[in-house]
Amino acid sequence: MSSHRLNLLDFSNKSVATLHFTWFAFFLTFVMWFSLPPLKPLITASFTMSPQQWAALLTLNVALTIPARIVVGSLVDKFGPRAIYSALLIFSGLVLIAFASAQTYEQLALFRFLLGFVGAGFVIGIRLVSEWFPARQVGLAEGIYGGWGNFGAAAAGFTLPFLAIHVFGGVDGWRYAMGTAAVIAMIYGVAFYLTVRNTPKGSTYFKPKKSGGLEVSSKKDFVFYVIMNIPMYLILAVLAWKMSPTNLGLLSHATTYVLYVVLLGLFAFQFSQIYRVNKDMLKNGVAEHDKYEFKQVAILSWAYLATFGSEIAVVSVLPAFFMTTFTGLSVTQAAMLGGSFAFMNLVARPGGGWVSDKFGRRVSMTLILAGVAAGYLLLSQINASWPLYLAFAAVFACSLFVQAGCGAVFAVVPLIKRRMTGQIAGLAGAYGNTGALFFLTMNTFIDTRSFFFMLAGAAAIGLVFVQFLKEPKGHTVEVNEDGSLQRIEVS
């Protein structure tokens, strides 16, 4: 194969076949995860739900994904992506069936919170794809995986309202539409386990020396890593506060305080795991071949917050935004227009990975993040006086840069430290969801124009940070099971 060309129709190539099996697994996780926004009118009608209750469901939809991506990233590095992806698809399908069967708002909230775990599926495939493709192609391959998988959000918007209204019909049509998606995902989870392998024949699956936290290379990086965990717990505390009697009144004061204590305990536990993994490094340092710069992980995490985090927030609010801004739209039309933001994932995310492979990691992310900031500034100007086609064109243009940015981020993630790719992807992915939760929370306090200005600001900050990104070049070194060293190309 040439440097940047993949024959995606060559299923006899095991790398290509694995890529297709993996993106479809990711696609199904996103169909399940984003089955909620396009079915809003039907679900709110079934439960006579207030706008505040609906906003809380949207927020709950991404809350658990933050710690889940950290946990799943660690599990993937330890046990391999094949088993973890299969288990996730089956578990998430069961939770979605439970959500579709809910009879009270409390049950809806509980199962939607648990379904946030399905959003961790992304980090599994990042490690799997990186095992099957060389550095010169990994950006494009990861982009295809992420882009076609993310298209599940758009597919949910295009298909689920149609199934609910025109196929199943009736008040409970949304339940059967979600149930259908869940059953397909569970069946595919079994097929995935029977078909996919963790590595090509003869390749070594490198595992972390210890699990529970990222290995870092210096005391400064250790402190930086601990600090980076704080915002993830703070945003979850904000979510608990938002649902307390002070705000939405969905939780009692006692429950809210219990959640604060639980989050504090979780952070303390996470700190203990990080310290346990890095205790030897803090005392004795680390071998030269094991060193890497943690700032790379931090920069990529913010860039993903500004791209994927904003994407999740925008996909969640666009259907309602179109319905309130442009009168006369049907539920299906608004859902399809809202889902169009994720539609560009099919080409833009692979395009971002390809550009990164071809023109360099830092330059590519600089240009793309500038486009993200400009795109959100453009969306902030949309109002009822705009022709609908022009508003759609603006969404289309903005989404092009946002999805390309996601592809560019994960063109770099697998090149930092192979044995910890799952955990690095988990941290960056968790920051994406931290951003989504923050943006969705802020959306309840500000108008839509300010919402898009905020997203543009996050991209502008990322644009500054990316200037400090170090271009991966040469090789990294991993340790084989027999103790010998193996060089892995990163450029």
Rosetta blueprint (number, residue, H / E / L):
1 M L
2 S L
3 S L
4 H L
5 R L
6 L L
7 N L
8 L L
9 L L
10 D L
11 F L
12 S L
13 N L
14 K H
15 S H
16 V H
17 A H
18 T H
19 L H
20 H H
21 F H
22 T H
23 W H
24 F H
25 A H
26 F H
27 F H
28 L H
29 T H
30 F H
31 V H
32 M H
33 W H
34 F L
35 S L
36 L L
37 P H
38 P H
39 L H
40 K H
41 P H
42 L H
43 I H
44 T H
45 A H
46 S H
47 F H
48 T L
49 M L
50 S L
51 P H
52 Q H
53 Q H
54 W H
55 A H
56 A H
57 L H
58 L H
59 T H
60 L H
61 N H
62 V H
63 A H
64 L L
65 T H
66 I H
67 P H
68 A H
69 R H
70 I H
71 V H
72 V H
73 G H
74 S H
75 L H
76 V H
77 D H
78 K H
79 F H
80 G L
81 P H
82 R H
83 A H
84 I H
85 Y H
86 S H
87 A H
88 L H
89 L H
90 I H
91 F H
92 S H
93 G H
94 L H
95 V H
96 L H
97 I H
98 A H
99 F H
100 A H
101 S L
102 A L
103 Q L
104 T L
105 Y H
106 E H
107 Q H
108 L H
109 A H
110 L H
111 F H
112 R H
113 F H
114 L H
115 L H
116 G H
117 F H
118 V H
119 G H
120 A H
121 G H
122 F H
123 V H
124 I H
125 G H
126 I H
127 R H
128 L H
129 V H
130 S H
131 E H
132 W H
133 F L
134 P L
135 A H
136 R H
137 Q H
138 V H
139 G H
140 L H
141 A H
142 E H
143 G H
144 I H
145 Y H
146 G H
147 G H
148 W H
149 G H
150 N H
151 F H
152 G H
153 A H
154 A H
155 A H
156 A H
157 G H
158 F H
159 T H
160 L H
161 P H
162 F H
163 L H
164 A H
165 I H
166 H H
167 V H
168 F H
169 G L
170 G L
171 V L
172 D L
173 G H
174 W H
175 R H
176 Y H
177 A H
178 M H
179 G H
180 T H
181 A H
182 A H
183 V H
184 I H
185 A H
186 M H
187 I H
188 Y H
189 G H
190 V H
191 A H
192 F H
193 Y H
194 L H
195 T H
196 V L
197 R L
198 N L
199 T L
200 P L
201 K L
202 G L
203 S L
204 T L
205 Y L
206 F L
207 K L
208 P L
209 K L
210 K L
211 S L
212 G L
213 G L
214 L L
215 E L
216 V L
217 S L
218 S L
219 K H
220 K H
221 D H
222 F H
223 V H
224 F H
225 Y H
226 V H
227 I H
228 M H
229 N H
230 I H
231 P H
232 M H
233 Y H
234 L H
235 I H
236 L H
237 A H
238 V H
239 L H
240 A H
241 W H
242 K H
243 M L
244 S L
245 P L
246 T L
247 N L
248 L L
249 G L
250 L L
251 L L
252 S L
253 H H
254 A H
255 T H
256 T H
257 Y H
258 V H
259 L H
260 Y H
261 V H
262 V H
263 L H
264 L H
265 G H
266 L H
267 F H
268 A H
269 F H
270 Q H
271 F H
272 S H
273 Q H
274 I H
275 Y H
276 R H
277 V H
278 N H
279 K H
280 D H
281 M H
282 L H
283 K H
284 N H
285 G L
286 V L
287 A L
288 E H
289 H H
290 D H
291 K L
292 Y L
293 E L
294 F H
295 K H
296 Q H
297 V H
298 A H
299 I H
300 L H
301 S H
302 W H
303 A H
304 Y H
305 L H
306 A H
307 T H
308 F H
309 G H
310 S H
311 E H
312 I H
313 A H
314 V H
315 V H
316 S H
317 V H
318 L H
319 P H
320 A H
321 F H
322 F H
323 M H
324 T H
325 T H
326 F L
327 T L
328 G L
329 L L
330 S L
331 V H
332 T H
333 Q H
334 A H
335 A H
336 M H
337 L H
338 G H
339 G H
340 S H
341 F H
342 A H
343 F H
344 M L
345 N H
346 L H
347 V H
348 A H
349 R H
350 P H
351 G H
352 G H
353 G H
354 W H
355 V H
356 S H
357 D H
358 K H
359 F H
360 G L
361 R H
362 R H
363 V H
364 S H
365 M H
366 T H
367 L H
368 I H
369 L H
370 A H
371 G H
372 V H
373 A H
374 A H
375 G H
376 Y H
377 L H
378 L H
379 L H
380 S L
381 Q L
382 I L
383 N L
384 A L
385 S L
386 W L
387 P L
388 L H
389 Y H
390 L H
391 A H
392 F H
393 A H
394 A H
395 V H
396 F H
397 A H
398 C H
399 S H
400 L H
401 F H
402 V H
403 Q H
404 A H
405 G H
406 C H
407 G H
408 A H
409 V H
410 F H
411 A H
412 V H
413 V H
414 P H
415 L H
416 I L
417 K L
418 R H
419 R H
420 M H
421 T H
422 G H
423 Q H
424 I H
425 A H
426 G H
427 L H
428 A H
429 G H
430 A H
431 Y H
432 G H
433 N H
434 T H
435 G H
436 A H
437 L H
438 F H
439 F H
440 L H
441 T H
442 M H
443 N H
444 T L
445 F L
446 I L
447 D L
448 T H
449 R H
450 S H
451 F H
452 F H
453 F H
454 M H
455 L H
456 A H
457 G H
458 A H
459 A H
460 A H
461 I H
462 G H
463 L H
464 V H
465 F H
466 V H
467 Q L
468 F L
469 L L
470 K L
471 E L
472 P L
473 K L
474 G L
475 H E
476 T E
477 V E
478 E E
479 V E
480 N L
481 E L
482 D L
483 G L
484 S L
485 L E
486 Q E
487 R E
488 I E
489 E E
490 V L
491 S L
